[in-house]
Amino acid sequence: MNPTRAHGLPSPMAGFSLTETLVVLALVGILLGLAVPGMGALRVRQQLQSVAEDIWNSLMLARSQAMVQQERVVLCPAASATACDAQKRWDQGWLVFVDRNHNDSRDADEPVLQSRGALPVGVLLQGNSTVQGGVRYGPEGLGQGLSGTLTVCKPGVPGQWTVVINSLGRPRMDKLDAADCP
């Protein structure tokens, strides 16, 4: 039977059968089932890279503001939006502030230049021994007593990002194919 009428227009009865629709839906379901796990891994890799870029940007901000304001600027792990974490845990984010009295902790009269909130669930940011408690820049933009590494990773996920700070205080990002978080 021809689904078109004599004048070339489609018949009102033309369309997809229930069987054809179910086959297409089954194929779409199978393709989505194959794609979703890969998308989840991509999302986690993007989270890690985003946190590494955020800490790198904050380091660059701290360094440039130390030179612009001609004062000591500190980037430290945050306990809140206005205080450094004495336990040196980076999971709640970090602060960039002007440290006028050079005590490595933010006082009420010291301006906060940037406050970064908590990291995504499961993402870890860890500093090695020299930068675990924070990073300090002097008025000339040089790091004060530091060269170190901040590592961004997620347990059970291969690959990690590091932000390496050289002896002059200049940060750089590196992607590592390490097996797991340190």
Secondary structure, 3 states (H helix, E strand, C coil): CCCECCCCCECCCCCCCHHHHHHHHHHHHHHHHHHHHHHHHHHHHHHHHHHHHHHHHHHHHHHHHHHHHCCCEEEEEECCCCCECCCCCCCCCEEEEECCCCCCCCCCCCCEEEEECCCCCCCEEEECCCCCCCEEECCCCCECCCCEEEEEECCCCCCEEEEEECCCCCEEEEEECCCCCC
